[in-house]
Amino acid sequence: MKPMSQNTVVGTRVPRIVQRRDQPSTGSGEPASTPVVSRSRRPRKTVQRPGAGVDARVRPVYSWKHPMSTTDKSPVGLRERKKRRTRETIVAVATRLFVERGYDETTTAQIAEAAEVSSSTFFTYFPTKADVVFSLFDALIESADRRVLGRPAGEQATDAIVSWIADDLPEVEAPYVELIEATDQLLASNSELNAQQRLRSALFEDVLAAAFARDLDEPADGVRARVLAAIAWRGMIDVWNVWHATHAAHEPDDLKELCRIKADYVRRALEAGLQGIELLPRPA
C-alpha cells in the first residue's frame, strides 16, 4: 500500500461515524442531521512484563478489527466470500467516482447505485465516505495487529514486522491497487481526509510501538519503543516515495517486489535503530 504519513498514540480505536438509518435524507444521498459517534470498543487486553506486578504493566493495547475485514486468513465460506466481493466492488466503484467527479461531489447514494447495492448495504460496509478511502489502511492496521502483536513467543518484533511486510502485506494490498494510486489526489482534495489520515497513521504506529515495548520490557509510550516504531513506519513511507517517483506512469502491480524492497530496507533500518537507541539516556 502507499503508506500515509504522520504520528501519534496507542490504545484507542478509531471513532466510527455511524449514520443512523432513520435520519432524513437531504436528497444528495447524505444524512441531513449530525452523525452519531460510536465509541464502543472491545475489551482491552494488557501486556504484562514477566514476573512483574500490576504497577509494572505496559499500557493497554486494544485489538481493533474492521467489521467487514478482508484480511482474516481463516477458511471462509461462500457467504463470507460474497461479502468480500461486495466490499471490494464498493471500494473500486467509489474510487473511480472520486477520481472522476471529486470526493466532495460524490455522494454515498451515487456510489451505491453505481455499485448496484442499496444505500443500507453501503452503510453496512462503510459507515462514512471516508471509511471507503481508508479501507486499505484499516485492513493494514488489523493485519499488523494480528501478525505482529500476535507473534509467537520468542519471535522478536523486528523479525515479525519484516516478515509481515514481505509475506502478508502484498495480499492485504492486492484488492486496492486503484485506491493506492488515487490516494494522493483524494487527500489533497479534502482537509477532513487529511485529519483521518493522521489518526490512522498514528494507530498503525501504535501497533508497532506496542510490539517493540514487549521486547524492550518497557511501556509502549516509552521513547525507545516510539523511536523504533517511527523508524519502521517512516521506512515504509520512504521506500514507497522512491518507488512511486520512479514508477509514476505505471500501476504498482508488482506488489511482492515492492514489499520485498520495503522489508529489506526496514530490516536494515531497524538493525541500526536498535543500536542507536542504546545511546539514548535513561530517565532518572
PASEBA-1860 file (N, C-alpha, C; in nm, 3 decimals):
! residues 284
1> MKPMSQNT> 0.083/-0.119/0.000/0.000/0.000/0.000/0.085/0.121/0.000 ~ 0.029/0.234/-0.040/0.102/0.358/-0.024/0.086/0.402/0.118 ~ 0.192/0.397/0.202/0.179/0.439/0.339/0.139/0.584/0.346 ~ 0.070/0.621/0.454/0.030/0.758/0.473/0.097/0.811/0.599 ~ 0.152/0.929/0.590/0.236/0.978/0.695/0.160/1.025/0.818 ~ 0.236/1.074/0.915/0.201/1.139/1.042/0.222/1.048/1.161 ~ 0.188/1.101/1.283/0.225/1.031/1.408/0.106/1.009/1.501 ~ 0.136/0.964/1.621/0.052/0.973/1.744/0.054/0.850/1.834
9> VVGTRVPR> -0.049/0.791/1.888/-0.060/0.712/2.012/-0.137/0.579/2.009 ~ -0.111/0.492/2.111/-0.174/0.359/2.115/-0.293/0.356/2.207 ~ -0.376/0.253/2.192/-0.473/0.226/2.294/-0.610/0.276/2.262 ~ -0.634/0.334/2.143/-0.768/0.379/2.112/-0.813/0.324/1.980 ~ -0.939/0.301/1.970/-0.997/0.257/1.846/-1.041/0.379/1.766 ~ -1.040/0.370/1.633/-1.084/0.481/1.552/-1.230/0.509/1.581 ~ -1.266/0.633/1.624/-1.408/0.663/1.645/-1.483/0.650/1.514 ~ -1.588/0.572/1.513/-1.665/0.548/1.392/-1.780/0.647/1.382
17> IVQRRDQP> -1.795/0.707/1.265/-1.909/0.795/1.242/-2.021/0.709/1.187 ~ -2.122/0.685/1.268/-2.228/0.591/1.231/-2.349/0.669/1.183 ~ -2.389/0.649/1.060/-2.505/0.717/1.007/-2.631/0.643/1.052 ~ -2.721/0.712/1.117/-2.845/0.648/1.162/-2.936/0.624/1.043 ~ -2.988/0.502/1.038/-3.070/0.463/0.924/-3.201/0.543/0.916 ~ -3.248/0.595/1.030/-3.377/0.664/1.029/-3.362/0.813/1.006 ~ -3.239/0.860/0.974/-3.221/1.002/0.951/-3.284/1.042/0.819 ~ -3.343/1.161/0.811/-3.398/1.207/0.683/-3.287/1.234/0.585
25> STGSGEPA> -3.315/1.224/0.457/-3.215/1.248/0.354/-3.224/1.389/0.304 ~ -3.111/1.446/0.261/-3.107/1.580/0.203/-3.134/1.576/0.054 ~ -3.142/1.453/0.000/-3.159/1.440/-0.144/-3.029/1.416/-0.215 ~ -2.919/1.435/-0.145/-2.787/1.415/-0.206/-2.729/1.281/-0.173 ~ -2.803/1.204/-0.095/-2.751/1.073/-0.055/-2.683/1.076/0.079 ~ -2.674/1.195/0.142/-2.609/1.208/0.272/-2.715/1.237/0.379 ~ -2.700/1.187/0.501/-2.794/1.215/0.609/-2.800/1.364/0.637 ~ -2.918/1.413/0.677/-2.936/1.556/0.699/-2.886/1.600/0.834
33> STPVVSRS> -2.895/1.517/0.934/-2.859/1.560/1.069/-2.720/1.514/1.105 ~ -2.675/1.559/1.222/-2.538/1.528/1.265/-2.520/1.380/1.292 ~ -2.414/1.319/1.237/-2.391/1.176/1.263/-2.366/1.149/1.409 ~ -2.388/1.026/1.448/-2.366/0.984/1.586/-2.231/0.916/1.595 ~ -2.148/0.957/1.689/-2.017/0.896/1.705/-2.026/0.775/1.796 ~ -1.989/0.661/1.742/-1.990/0.537/1.820/-1.855/0.518/1.886 ~ -1.851/0.502/2.016/-1.726/0.486/2.088/-1.714/0.348/2.151 ~ -1.796/0.255/2.105/-1.786/0.121/2.158/-1.653/0.059/2.120
41> RRPRKTVQ> -1.598/-0.023/2.204/-1.473/-0.090/2.174/-1.467/-0.224/2.241 ~ -1.377/-0.305/2.192/-1.363/-0.438/2.251/-1.298/-0.429/2.387 ~ -1.318/-0.532/2.469/-1.250/-0.532/2.599/-1.101/-0.522/2.578 ~ -1.035/-0.443/2.659/-0.893/-0.424/2.641/-0.815/-0.542/2.695 ~ -0.695/-0.557/2.636/-0.606/-0.658/2.688/-0.474/-0.591/2.723 ~ -0.407/-0.637/2.824/-0.283/-0.574/2.867/-0.167/-0.668/2.844 ~ -0.050/-0.607/2.821/0.072/-0.684/2.805/0.149/-0.674/2.935 ~ 0.173/-0.784/2.999/0.234/-0.788/3.131/0.380/-0.828/3.122
49> RPGAGVDA> 0.464/-0.757/3.192/0.603/-0.798/3.200/0.615/-0.927/3.280 ~ 0.697/-1.019/3.231/0.712/-1.145/3.306/0.758/-1.120/3.449 ~ 0.684/-1.176/3.542/0.721/-1.167/3.682/0.693/-1.033/3.746 ~ 0.629/-0.945/3.675/0.606/-0.810/3.730/0.468/-0.801/3.790 ~ 0.451/-0.706/3.879/0.323/-0.681/3.942/0.237/-0.590/3.857 ~ 0.121/-0.553/3.909/0.027/-0.472/3.833/0.087/-0.339/3.794 ~ 0.165/-0.278/3.882/0.218/-0.146/3.854/0.322/-0.145/3.743 ~ 0.373/-0.263/3.707/0.477/-0.270/3.605/0.421/-0.296/3.467
57> RVRPVYSW> 0.288/-0.301/3.453/0.229/-0.330/3.323/0.260/-0.219/3.223 ~ 0.280/-0.258/3.098/0.288/-0.157/2.994/0.145/-0.117/2.961 ~ 0.131/-0.009/2.888/-0.003/0.045/2.866/-0.091/-0.053/2.791 ~ -0.226/-0.046/2.811/-0.317/-0.138/2.743/-0.310/-0.121/2.592 ~ -0.332/-0.231/2.523/-0.337/-0.230/2.377/-0.474/-0.281/2.335 ~ -0.540/-0.210/2.249/-0.672/-0.251/2.205/-0.663/-0.319/2.070 ~ -0.722/-0.435/2.060/-0.724/-0.507/1.932/-0.843/-0.456/1.853 ~ -0.813/-0.396/1.737/-0.918/-0.335/1.657/-0.938/-0.412/1.529
65> KHPMSTTD> -1.061/-0.428/1.487/-1.089/-0.502/1.364/-1.206/-0.436/1.293 ~ -1.187/-0.416/1.162/-1.295/-0.361/1.082/-1.408/-0.463/1.075 ~ -1.533/-0.417/1.086/-1.646/-0.510/1.087/-1.659/-0.593/0.960 ~ -1.602/-0.543/0.848/-1.607/-0.619/0.723/-1.466/-0.646/0.673 ~ -1.383/-0.695/0.761/-1.242/-0.718/0.728/-1.225/-0.816/0.614 ~ -1.115/-0.796/0.536/-1.084/-0.889/0.428/-0.948/-0.954/0.449 ~ -0.891/-0.940/0.568/-0.755/-0.990/0.587/-0.746/-1.115/0.672 ~ -0.857/-1.164/0.721/-0.855/-1.285/0.802/-0.821/-1.404/0.713
73> KSPVGLRE> -0.717/-1.482/0.752/-0.671/-1.593/0.670/-0.739/-1.726/0.702 ~ -0.832/-1.725/0.796/-0.902/-1.849/0.827/-0.991/-1.888/0.709 ~ -1.022/-2.017/0.695/-1.106/-2.061/0.582/-1.238/-1.986/0.580 ~ -1.282/-1.947/0.461/-1.407/-1.870/0.450/-1.505/-1.946/0.364 ~ -1.633/-1.931/0.396/-1.737/-1.995/0.319/-1.789/-1.906/0.209 ~ -1.890/-1.954/0.139/-1.947/-1.882/0.027/-2.002/-1.746/0.070 ~ -2.070/-1.743/0.183/-2.130/-1.618/0.232/-2.023/-1.512/0.258 ~ -1.914/-1.553/0.322/-1.808/-1.458/0.353/-1.738/-1.410/0.226
81> RKKRRTRE> -1.718/-1.501/0.130/-1.656/-1.460/0.004/-1.743/-1.360/-0.070 ~ -1.874/-1.378/-0.062/-1.966/-1.284/-0.126/-1.956/-1.147/-0.059 ~ -1.944/-1.145/0.073/-1.929/-1.017/0.144/-1.801/-0.946/0.101 ~ -1.694/-1.023/0.088/-1.567/-0.963/0.048/-1.575/-0.905/-0.092 ~ -1.639/-0.978/-0.183/-1.654/-0.928/-0.320/-1.736/-0.800/-0.322 ~ -1.843/-0.797/-0.242/-1.927/-0.677/-0.236/-1.847/-0.559/-0.184 ~ -1.771/-0.581/-0.078/-1.690/-0.474/-0.020/-1.587/-0.423/-0.121 ~ -1.520/-0.513/-0.189/-1.418/-0.473/-0.286/-1.481/-0.400/-0.404
89> TIVAVATR> -1.601/-0.442/-0.444/-1.671/-0.374/-0.552/-1.705/-0.231/-0.514 ~ -1.754/-0.212/-0.392/-1.788/-0.078/-0.345/-1.664/0.011/-0.345 ~ -1.553/-0.042/-0.296/-1.429/0.037/-0.293/-1.385/0.075/-0.433 ~ -1.387/-0.021/-0.526/-1.342/0.006/-0.662/-1.431/0.109/-0.732 ~ -1.562/0.093/-0.717/-1.656/0.186/-0.779/-1.642/0.325/-0.718 ~ -1.635/0.332/-0.586/-1.622/0.461/-0.518/-1.494/0.532/-0.559 ~ -1.385/0.457/-0.568/-1.257/0.518/-0.607/-1.267/0.582/-0.745 ~ -1.327/0.510/-0.840/-1.342/0.566/-0.975/-1.428/0.691/-0.975
97> LFVERGYD> -1.536/0.691/-0.897/-1.622/0.809/-0.891/-1.551/0.926/-0.824 ~ -1.475/0.898/-0.720/-1.399/1.005/-0.653/-1.302/1.071/-0.750 ~ -1.234/0.990/-0.830/-1.136/1.042/-0.925/-1.205/1.120/-1.037 ~ -1.318/1.068/-1.087/-1.386/1.132/-1.199/-1.463/1.258/-1.158 ~ -1.531/1.253/-1.042/-1.621/1.363/-1.005/-1.569/1.447/-0.889 ~ -1.475/1.393/-0.813/-1.428/1.461/-0.693/-1.488/1.396/-0.570 ~ -1.410/1.396/-0.462/-1.456/1.332/-0.339/-1.580/1.402/-0.283 ~ -1.575/1.534/-0.270/-1.686/1.607/-0.210/-1.812/1.600/-0.295
105> ETTTAQIA> -1.794/1.594/-0.427/-1.909/1.594/-0.517/-1.976/1.457/-0.528 ~ -1.912/1.353/-0.484/-1.967/1.217/-0.494/-2.045/1.184/-0.367 ~ -2.167/1.140/-0.380/-2.249/1.104/-0.264/-2.250/0.953/-0.244 ~ -2.286/0.914/-0.124/-2.295/0.770/-0.096/-2.406/0.705/-0.179 ~ -2.512/0.782/-0.208/-2.620/0.727/-0.292/-2.570/0.697/-0.432 ~ -2.486/0.785/-0.486/-2.430/0.762/-0.618/-2.338/0.640/-0.620 ~ -2.261/0.624/-0.513/-2.172/0.508/-0.504/-2.254/0.380/-0.499 ~ -2.357/0.380/-0.415/-2.441/0.261/-0.401/-2.506/0.225/-0.534
113> EAAEVSSS> -2.557/0.325/-0.604/-2.623/0.299/-0.732/-2.523/0.240/-0.833 ~ -2.405/0.300/-0.842/-2.305/0.253/-0.938/-2.254/0.113/-0.903 ~ -2.250/0.083/-0.773/-2.205/-0.050/-0.729/-2.317/-0.152/-0.729 ~ -2.438/-0.107/-0.761/-2.557/-0.194/-0.768/-2.586/-0.258/-0.633 ~ -2.580/-0.174/-0.529/-2.621/-0.217/-0.395/-2.713/-0.110/-0.340 ~ -2.787/-0.144/-0.236/-2.874/-0.045/-0.173/-2.790/0.047/-0.083 ~ -2.848/0.163/-0.048/-2.778/0.254/0.042/-2.755/0.189/0.178 ~ -2.852/0.110/0.224/-2.835/0.044/0.354/-2.720/-0.057/0.348
121> TFFTYFPT> -2.703/-0.123/0.234/-2.591/-0.215/0.220/-2.459/-0.139/0.223 ~ -2.455/-0.025/0.155/-2.333/0.057/0.159/-2.295/0.089/0.303 ~ -2.391/0.136/0.383/-2.361/0.175/0.520/-2.330/0.055/0.610 ~ -2.372/-0.062/0.570/-2.334/-0.182/0.643/-2.183/-0.205/0.634 ~ -2.128/-0.177/0.518/-1.985/-0.198/0.495/-1.902/-0.076/0.531 ~ -1.956/0.044/0.507/-1.880/0.167/0.530/-1.970/0.272/0.593 ~ -1.953/0.300/0.722/-2.037/0.400/0.788/-2.028/0.539/0.728 ~ -1.914/0.575/0.664/-1.899/0.706/0.602/-1.820/0.693/0.472
129> KADVVFSL> -1.823/0.798/0.392/-1.741/0.800/0.270/-1.594/0.788/0.304 ~ -1.551/0.853/0.412/-1.409/0.849/0.449/-1.363/0.707/0.477 ~ -1.452/0.623/0.527/-1.415/0.485/0.555/-1.382/0.409/0.427 ~ -1.440/0.449/0.316/-1.405/0.387/0.189/-1.261/0.424/0.151 ~ -1.229/0.552/0.165/-1.095/0.600/0.129/-0.988/0.528/0.213 ~ -1.020/0.501/0.340/-0.921/0.442/0.429/-0.944/0.292/0.452 ~ -1.017/0.229/0.362/-1.044/0.086/0.378/-0.916/0.005/0.375 ~ -0.821/0.042/0.290/-0.694/-0.029/0.287/-0.616/-0.006/0.417
137> FDALIESA> -0.613/0.117/0.463/-0.540/0.148/0.585/-0.597/0.070/0.703 ~ -0.729/0.060/0.710/-0.792/-0.015/0.818/-0.754/-0.163/0.810 ~ -0.751/-0.217/0.688/-0.711/-0.357/0.671/-0.564/-0.376/0.710 ~ -0.482/-0.278/0.680/-0.340/-0.284/0.714/-0.321/-0.286/0.866 ~ -0.391/-0.200/0.937/-0.379/-0.195/1.083/-0.422/-0.328/1.145 ~ -0.533/-0.382/1.096/-0.582/-0.508/1.152/-0.483/-0.622/1.126 ~ -0.430/-0.627/1.003/-0.336/-0.733/0.968/-0.210/-0.725/1.052 ~ -0.156/-0.604/1.069/-0.034/-0.587/1.150/-0.061/-0.621/1.296
145> DRRVLGRP> -0.177/-0.583/1.346/-0.214/-0.615/1.484/-0.212/-0.766/1.506 ~ -0.272/-0.838/1.411/-0.282/-0.983/1.426/-0.145/-1.051/1.412 ~ -0.068/-1.011/1.313/0.060/-1.080/1.287/0.171/-1.035/1.382 ~ 0.184/-0.906/1.406/0.297/-0.854/1.483/0.272/-0.863/1.633 ~ 0.155/-0.818/1.678/0.125/-0.830/1.821/0.091/-0.974/1.858 ~ 0.042/-1.051/1.763/0.008/-1.191/1.791/0.119/-1.287/1.754 ~ 0.239/-1.238/1.741/0.352/-1.323/1.701/0.381/-1.430/1.807 ~ 0.441/-1.542/1.766/0.472/-1.647/1.862/0.573/-1.602/1.967
153> AGEQATDA> 0.567/-1.664/2.083/0.665/-1.635/2.188/0.805/-1.663/2.136 ~ 0.895/-1.573/2.163/1.033/-1.591/2.120/1.067/-1.521/1.989 ~ 0.966/-1.483/1.911/0.993/-1.410/1.787/1.006/-1.262/1.818 ~ 1.115/-1.201/1.775/1.139/-1.060/1.801/1.048/-0.973/1.714 ~ 1.015/-0.854/1.764/0.928/-0.763/1.690/0.985/-0.730/1.554 ~ 1.116/-0.706/1.546/1.178/-0.674/1.417/1.154/-0.784/1.316 ~ 1.175/-0.909/1.356/1.155/-1.022/1.265/1.009/-1.033/1.223 ~ 0.917/-1.012/1.318/0.774/-1.022/1.286/0.731/-0.913/1.189
161> IVSWIADD> 0.780/-0.791/1.208/0.744/-0.680/1.121/0.798/-0.702/0.980 ~ 0.924/-0.742/0.970/0.984/-0.767/0.838/0.911/-0.880/0.766 ~ 0.878/-0.986/0.839/0.804/-1.097/0.781/0.665/-1.054/0.735 ~ 0.599/-0.972/0.815/0.466/-0.923/0.780/0.470/-0.839/0.653 ~ 0.569/-0.751/0.642/0.580/-0.667/0.523/0.602/-0.752/0.398 ~ 0.692/-0.849/0.407/0.727/-0.929/0.289/0.620/-1.030/0.252 ~ 0.558/-1.093/0.351/0.469/-1.207/0.324/0.321/-1.173/0.326 ~ 0.278/-1.086/0.417/0.136/-1.058/0.434/0.089/-0.933/0.360
169> LPEVEAPY> 0.175/-0.830/0.357/0.132/-0.701/0.303/0.089/-0.708/0.156 ~ 0.157/-0.784/0.069/0.111/-0.789/-0.071/-0.033/-0.839/-0.084 ~ -0.070/-0.937/-0.002/-0.206/-0.990/-0.007/-0.307/-0.888/0.046 ~ -0.268/-0.813/0.149/-0.357/-0.711/0.204/-0.382/-0.602/0.099 ~ -0.278/-0.563/0.026/-0.289/-0.452/-0.067/-0.353/-0.489/-0.201 ~ -0.349/-0.616/-0.237/-0.388/-0.659/-0.372/-0.525/-0.608/-0.419 ~ -0.630/-0.608/-0.333/-0.761/-0.562/-0.383/-0.772/-0.410/-0.396 ~ -0.668/-0.335/-0.363/-0.681/-0.190/-0.351/-0.587/-0.112/-0.443
177> VELIEATD> -0.546/-0.170/-0.554/-0.448/-0.104/-0.641/-0.498/0.032/-0.689 ~ -0.624/0.040/-0.734/-0.679/0.168/-0.781/-0.682/0.271/-0.668 ~ -0.718/0.228/-0.549/-0.724/0.319/-0.435/-0.584/0.369/-0.398 ~ -0.485/0.282/-0.406/-0.348/0.323/-0.377/-0.306/0.436/-0.471 ~ -0.336/0.420/-0.599/-0.299/0.521/-0.697/-0.372/0.653/-0.677 ~ -0.494/0.647/-0.625/-0.576/0.768/-0.611/-0.556/0.839/-0.479 ~ -0.483/0.780/-0.386/-0.475/0.832/-0.250/-0.426/0.976/-0.244 ~ -0.318/1.008/-0.313/-0.264/1.145/-0.308/-0.367/1.247/-0.355
185> QLLASNSE> -0.433/1.216/-0.465/-0.533/1.307/-0.520/-0.647/1.330/-0.420 ~ -0.692/1.223/-0.357/-0.803/1.234/-0.263/-0.764/1.313/-0.139 ~ -0.647/1.286/-0.084/-0.604/1.357/0.036/-0.586/1.505/0.009 ~ -0.539/1.539/-0.109/-0.517/1.680/-0.143/-0.648/1.756/-0.160 ~ -0.758/1.682/-0.179/-0.885/1.748/-0.209/-0.972/1.777/-0.088 ~ -0.935/1.723/0.030/-1.026/1.734/0.144/-0.949/1.735/0.275 ~ -0.969/1.839/0.357/-0.895/1.851/0.483/-0.939/1.747/0.585 ~ -1.066/1.705/0.580/-1.113/1.602/0.672/-1.039/1.470/0.649
193> LNAQQRLR> -1.013/1.440/0.523/-0.939/1.318/0.492/-0.797/1.325/0.547 ~ -0.736/1.442/0.544/-0.602/1.456/0.599/-0.601/1.430/0.750 ~ -0.706/1.475/0.819/-0.716/1.450/0.963/-0.733/1.301/0.990 ~ -0.816/1.235/0.910/-0.836/1.091/0.926/-0.708/1.014/0.895 ~ -0.632/1.063/0.798/-0.505/1.000/0.765/-0.410/1.004/0.883 ~ -0.401/1.119/0.949/-0.311/1.132/1.064/-0.353/1.039/1.177 ~ -0.482/1.026/1.199/-0.531/0.940/1.306/-0.497/0.793/1.278 ~ -0.524/0.748/1.158/-0.497/0.608/1.127/-0.347/0.580/1.121
201> SALFEDVL> -0.271/0.676/1.074/-0.125/0.660/1.075/-0.075/0.644/1.217 ~ -0.132/0.722/1.309/-0.094/0.712/1.450/-0.130/0.576/1.507 ~ -0.247/0.524/1.470/-0.290/0.394/1.521/-0.200/0.282/1.471 ~ -0.157/0.292/1.347/-0.065/0.191/1.295/0.069/0.197/1.369 ~ 0.119/0.317/1.390/0.245/0.331/1.462/0.232/0.280/1.606 ~ 0.114/0.291/1.663/0.089/0.239/1.797/0.107/0.087/1.803 ~ 0.059/0.018/1.699/0.074/-0.127/1.695/0.222/-0.164/1.698 ~ 0.301/-0.094/1.619/0.444/-0.122/1.614/0.511/-0.091/1.747
209> AAAFARDL> 0.473/0.021/1.808/0.533/0.059/1.937/0.501/-0.044/2.044 ~ 0.379/-0.096/2.045/0.342/-0.198/2.143/0.423/-0.325/2.123 ~ 0.454/-0.357/1.997/0.534/-0.476/1.968/0.676/-0.459/2.020 ~ 0.737/-0.344/1.996/0.873/-0.320/2.044/0.878/-0.310/2.196 ~ 0.772/-0.255/2.256/0.769/-0.241/2.401/0.778/-0.378/2.469 ~ 0.716/-0.479/2.409/0.722/-0.613/2.466/0.866/-0.664/2.467 ~ 0.938/-0.643/2.358/1.078/-0.688/2.352/1.166/-0.611/2.449 ~ 1.140/-0.481/2.463/1.224/-0.396/2.547/1.186/-0.405/2.694
217> DEPADGVR> 1.070/-0.465/2.722/1.018/-0.471/2.859/1.000/-0.330/2.914 ~ 0.943/-0.245/2.828/0.922/-0.104/2.863/0.781/-0.063/2.820 ~ 0.732/0.050/2.870/0.600/0.097/2.827/0.596/0.129/2.678 ~ 0.483/0.109/2.617/0.467/0.139/2.475/0.479/0.288/2.447 ~ 0.461/0.371/2.549/0.478/0.516/2.533/0.623/0.559/2.550 ~ 0.710/0.465/2.585/0.849/0.498/2.608/0.919/0.546/2.481 ~ 1.021/0.629/2.498/1.088/0.689/2.384/1.154/0.584/2.295 ~ 1.210/0.478/2.352/1.280/0.379/2.270/1.182/0.301/2.182
225> ARVLAAIA> 1.070/0.260/2.238/0.969/0.189/2.158/0.915/0.279/2.049 ~ 0.894/0.406/2.081/0.841/0.500/1.984/0.940/0.529/1.872 ~ 1.066/0.539/1.905/1.169/0.563/1.803/1.171/0.447/1.703 ~ 1.169/0.324/1.754/1.172/0.207/1.665/1.047/0.199/1.579 ~ 0.932/0.230/1.638/0.807/0.228/1.561/0.812/0.331/1.449 ~ 0.865/0.449/1.480/0.876/0.554/1.378/0.972/0.513/1.267 ~ 1.082/0.448/1.303/1.177/0.401/1.201/1.110/0.303/1.105 ~ 1.035/0.208/1.161/0.969/0.108/1.076/0.866/0.172/0.984
233> WRGMIDVW> 0.781/0.256/1.040/0.672/0.316/0.961/0.727/0.415/0.860 ~ 0.819/0.504/0.904/0.874/0.602/0.811/0.961/0.533/0.704 ~ 1.021/0.422/0.741/1.097/0.347/0.642/1.008/0.296/0.531 ~ 0.890/0.246/0.566/0.794/0.201/0.464/0.753/0.318/0.376 ~ 0.732/0.435/0.436/0.692/0.553/0.360/0.803/0.595/0.264 ~ 0.927/0.597/0.312/1.038/0.639/0.227/1.053/0.549/0.106 ~ 1.042/0.418/0.127/1.053/0.325/0.015/0.942/0.349/-0.086 ~ 0.818/0.368/-0.036/0.708/0.395/-0.127/0.734/0.522/-0.209
241> NVWHATHA> 0.779/0.629/-0.143/0.801/0.755/-0.214/0.903/0.741/-0.327 ~ 1.010/0.668/-0.301/1.111/0.645/-0.405/1.052/0.561/-0.517 ~ 0.979/0.455/-0.480/0.917/0.368/-0.580/0.818/0.446/-0.666 ~ 0.734/0.525/-0.600/0.630/0.600/-0.671/0.692/0.702/-0.767 ~ 0.803/0.763/-0.727/0.869/0.862/-0.813/0.926/0.799/-0.939 ~ 0.968/0.674/-0.930/1.031/0.608/-1.044/0.934/0.519/-1.122 ~ 0.812/0.499/-1.068/0.713/0.418/-1.136/0.582/0.495/-1.152 ~ 0.591/0.627/-1.160/0.472/0.711/-1.158/0.377/0.682/-1.275
249> AHEPDDLK> 0.431/0.636/-1.386/0.347/0.614/-1.503/0.286/0.474/-1.507 ~ 0.313/0.394/-1.404/0.267/0.254/-1.406/0.194/0.221/-1.277 ~ 0.103/0.128/-1.286/0.038/0.078/-1.165/0.138/0.001/-1.082 ~ 0.128/0.011/-0.948/0.220/-0.065/-0.863/0.178/-0.211/-0.855 ~ 0.174/-0.277/-0.977/0.118/-0.412/-0.981/0.213/-0.517/-0.926 ~ 0.343/-0.485/-0.918/0.436/-0.582/-0.864/0.447/-0.560/-0.713 ~ 0.340/-0.591/-0.644/0.335/-0.563/-0.501/0.436/-0.646/-0.423 ~ 0.458/-0.769/-0.466/0.554/-0.853/-0.394/0.694/-0.794/-0.400
257> ELCRIKAD> 0.733/-0.745/-0.516/0.866/-0.685/-0.528/0.877/-0.558/-0.445 ~ 0.774/-0.475/-0.451/0.775/-0.352/-0.371/0.783/-0.385/-0.223 ~ 0.707/-0.482/-0.178/0.707/-0.519/-0.037/0.838/-0.585/0.003 ~ 0.900/-0.657/-0.090/1.031/-0.714/-0.061/1.134/-0.604/-0.036 ~ 1.127/-0.498/-0.118/1.219/-0.385/-0.100/1.190/-0.315/0.032 ~ 1.063/-0.297/0.064/1.026/-0.236/0.192/1.081/-0.319/0.309 ~ 1.060/-0.449/0.302/1.102/-0.537/0.412/1.253/-0.530/0.431 ~ 1.328/-0.531/0.321/1.474/-0.527/0.331/1.521/-0.396/0.391
265> YVRRALEA> 1.461/-0.286/0.347/1.502/-0.156/0.399/1.466/-0.143/0.547 ~ 1.345/-0.184/0.584/1.303/-0.173/0.724/1.391/-0.260/0.813 ~ 1.427/-0.378/0.765/1.515/-0.464/0.844/1.648/-0.394/0.873 ~ 1.709/-0.337/0.769/1.838/-0.269/0.788/1.824/-0.144/0.874 ~ 1.715/-0.072/0.855/1.692/0.049/0.935/1.672/0.016/1.083 ~ 1.599/-0.092/1.110/1.575/-0.132/1.249/1.701/-0.187/1.315 ~ 1.784/-0.254/1.238/1.911/-0.300/1.294/1.994/-0.181/1.342 ~ 1.998/-0.075/1.261/2.069/0.046/1.301/1.997/0.114/1.418
273> GLQGIELL> 1.864/0.113/1.413/1.788/0.176/1.521/1.807/0.109/1.655 ~ 1.814/-0.024/1.655/1.834/-0.098/1.779/1.969/-0.064/1.843 ~ 2.069/-0.039/1.759/2.197/0.006/1.813/2.188/0.150/1.861 ~ 2.117/0.231/1.786/2.107/0.373/1.820/2.034/0.401/1.950 ~ 1.930/0.325/1.979/1.852/0.354/2.100/1.933/0.323/2.227 ~ 2.038/0.242/2.214/2.122/0.217/2.330/2.200/0.340/2.374 ~ 2.211/0.437/2.285/2.281/0.562/2.316/2.189/0.664/2.385 ~ 2.061/0.636/2.384/1.966/0.728/2.447/1.981/0.723/2.599
281> PRPA> 1.980/0.839/2.666/1.988/0.837/2.813/1.862/0.779/2.874 ~ 1.874/0.711/2.984/1.758/0.656/3.056/1.705/0.761/3.152 ~ 1.572/0.764/3.172/1.515/0.857/3.270/1.572/0.827/3.409 ~ 1.593/0.932/3.486/1.648/0.915/3.621/1.548/0.843/3.710
END
